[in-house]
Amino acid sequence: MKIDDVEERGFGRRDACKACTTKIPVMADLACGNWGVPPEESHRKTFVEVLTEKGEQLLRNAVEGGFVEVEPAPEEALKARDRTAAFMQRLASRWKERLDPLRNATRKERFDFYIGVLRRCIHCGACKEVCPVCACVDEDAKCMALYDETDDHIISLFNCIRILHLMDSCIQCGQCEDVCPVDIPLTLIHRRFSERMQRKLGYTPGMNVSEKPPLHETALIWGEEA
């Protein structure tokens, strides 16, 4: 079956993956996959793009160790890979729109939605534990200082702080939603807030692991003043 047909039935990739427009991991050392490999050879070949010096050394070591054999990708394979990537990016944009029930909602409807789903929070902290971009530790984390199961605000302060805290750095991986025991659509919520902030800042998190988010220094200053 085609993956499109599978996903139309509610199976296939996670929602975060469906809506992700970074289809080739250009921030990695090596990008490996089957795009660009002729279908009749996909069982024995993998397309490998070398993106860093470390990636080049890893591949060279594998070749010298006799674990893999390599050959240059022909021009047609490069074009086929680019076509597939472009198609998948368009598909991701369509999925992002389909997976957003708030795209045509009024401000009141959006607010009511956030209240309704975030009220389910039981303050277990699982979302924070699995978040790959949250660098806080318990003793200095504002969200953890407000981590209180007795919090009866209309939207818990824990969630408010996390939403604001991650607006410049959320990579929309969906891990927070995967572990949420009460099925809060955290990927959607963080995406709706973070994408607007990241467009304003002209910054895409996760594309350069050595680059700090734009609000990093501001956060440090705030912490020192507090």
C-alpha positions in Angstrom: 0.0 0.0 0.0 1.1 3.6 -0.6 1.9 5.5 2.5 -0.7 8.1 1.6 -3.4 5.5 1.7 -2.1 4.1 5.0 -2.1 7.5 6.6 -5.5 8.4 5.3 -6.7 5.5 7.4 -5.0 6.9 10.5 -1.9 4.8 10.5 1.7 5.4 9.3 3.9 8.2 10.7 3.3 10.2 13.8 1.5 13.5 13.3 4.7 15.4 14.2 6.5 13.6 11.4 3.7 14.1 8.9 3.8 17.9 9.4 7.6 18.2 9.5 9.0 20.0 6.5 12.6 19.1 7.2 12.6 15.9 5.1 16.4 15.6 4.6 18.4 16.0 7.9 20.9 18.5 6.6 22.0 19.3 10.2 23.3 15.7 10.6 26.8 14.3 9.8 25.3 11.8 7.4 21.8 11.8 5.7 20.8 8.3 4.8 17.7 7.0 3.1 16.3 5.4 0.0 15.2 8.6 -1.9 17.2 8.6 -5.2 17.9 4.8 -5.1 16.2 2.9 -8.0 13.3 0.8 -6.6 14.9 -2.4 -8.0 18.0 -1.7 -5.9 16.4 -0.4 -2.7 16.9 -3.7 -1.0 20.7 -3.5 -1.2 21.6 0.2 -1.6 21.2 3.3 0.6 21.6 6.9 -0.5 24.2 8.6 1.7 24.8 12.4 1.7 28.0 13.5 3.5 27.3 16.8 5.3 30.3 17.3 7.7 33.9 16.4 8.1 32.9 14.0 10.9 30.4 12.3 8.6 33.1 12.0 5.9 35.4 10.3 8.4 32.6 8.0 9.6 31.9 6.8 6.1 35.6 6.5 5.3 36.1 4.3 8.4 33.2 2.1 7.4 34.6 1.7 3.9 38.1 1.0 5.1 36.8 -1.5 7.6 35.0 -3.4 4.9 31.5 -2.8 6.2 30.2 -0.9 3.2 31.0 -0.2 -0.4 30.3 3.1 -2.0 29.8 4.5 -5.5 29.0 8.0 -6.8 25.3 8.8 -7.1 24.4 9.4 -10.8 22.9 12.7 -11.9 19.4 11.1 -12.3 19.5 9.8 -8.7 20.2 13.3 -7.4 17.3 14.7 -9.4 15.0 11.9 -8.2 16.0 12.6 -4.6 15.3 16.3 -5.0 11.9 15.6 -6.6 10.9 13.3 -3.8 12.0 15.8 -1.1 10.0 18.6 -2.8 6.9 16.4 -3.0 7.2 15.3 0.6 7.6 19.0 1.7 4.4 19.9 -0.1 2.7 16.9 1.5 3.9 18.0 4.9 2.5 21.5 4.4 -0.9 19.9 3.6 -0.7 17.7 6.6 0.2 20.6 8.8 -3.0 22.4 7.7 -5.2 19.3 8.1 -3.9 18.6 11.6 -4.6 22.1 12.8 -8.3 22.4 13.9 -7.7 26.0 14.9 -6.6 27.3 11.5 -9.9 29.1 10.9 -10.9 29.6 14.5 -11.7 32.9 16.1 -9.6 34.2 19.0 -12.3 33.1 21.4 -12.5 29.7 19.9 -8.7 29.3 20.2 -8.7 30.4 23.8 -11.5 28.0 24.7 -9.7 25.2 23.0 -6.4 25.8 24.9 -8.3 26.0 28.2 -10.3 22.8 27.4 -7.2 20.7 26.6 -4.7 22.1 29.1 -7.2 21.7 32.0 -6.5 17.9 31.6 -2.9 18.4 32.8 -2.1 16.4 35.9 1.4 18.0 36.4 3.3 14.8 35.9 6.2 16.6 34.3 6.7 13.9 31.6 6.7 16.5 28.8 9.6 18.3 30.4 11.6 15.1 31.0 11.5 14.1 27.4 11.9 17.5 25.8 15.2 17.6 23.9 15.6 21.4 23.9 14.6 22.0 27.5 17.9 22.6 29.4 16.4 23.6 32.8 17.3 21.8 36.0 15.0 21.6 38.9 16.7 24.2 41.1 16.5 27.1 38.6 13.6 26.1 36.3 10.6 28.5 36.5 8.3 25.8 35.2 9.4 23.4 37.9 9.0 26.1 40.6 5.4 26.3 39.5 5.0 22.5 39.2 2.1 22.1 41.6 -0.7 19.6 41.4 -2.8 22.0 43.5 -2.5 24.7 40.8 -6.1 25.7 40.0 -5.5 28.5 37.5 -7.7 28.3 34.3 -4.5 27.2 32.5 -1.8 26.0 34.8 1.3 28.2 35.2 3.5 25.2 34.5 2.1 25.0 30.9 2.1 28.7 30.4 5.8 29.0 31.3 6.7 26.0 29.1 4.8 27.4 26.1 6.6 30.8 26.5 9.9 29.2 27.3 10.0 27.0 24.2 8.7 29.5 21.7 12.1 30.2 20.1 13.5 26.7 20.5 10.8 24.1 20.0 11.7 21.8 17.2 8.2 20.3 17.0 9.4 16.7 17.5 6.2 15.6 19.2 7.9 13.7 22.0 6.0 15.7 24.7 2.7 14.6 23.2 3.9 11.0 22.9 4.3 10.7 26.6 1.4 12.8 27.8 -0.8 10.5 29.9 -3.9 12.6 29.3 -3.5 13.1 25.5 -3.0 16.9 25.4 -2.2 17.9 21.8 1.0 19.5 22.9 2.6 19.3 19.4 -0.2 21.5 18.0 -0.1 23.9 20.9 3.7 24.4 20.8 3.7 24.6 17.0 1.1 27.3 16.9 3.1 29.5 19.3 6.6 28.7 18.3 6.3 29.0 14.6 5.1 32.6 14.9 7.9 33.5 17.2 10.5 31.8 15.1 9.3 33.5 11.9 9.6 36.9 13.7 13.1 36.0 14.9 14.2 34.6 11.5 15.4 31.5 13.3 14.8 27.8 12.8 15.9 25.7 15.8 17.6 22.4 15.4 19.4 23.2 12.2 22.7 24.0 13.8 23.4 22.3 17.1 26.2 24.8 18.0 24.0 27.9 17.6 22.1 29.0 20.7 18.4 30.2 20.4 18.0 33.9 20.0 16.4 34.4 23.4 19.1 32.4 25.2 21.0 35.5 26.4 17.8 37.3 27.4 16.8 34.3 29.5 20.2 34.4 31.2 19.9 38.1 32.0 16.5 37.6 33.4 17.7 34.8 35.6 20.5 37.0 36.9 18.2 39.9 37.6 15.7 37.7 39.4 
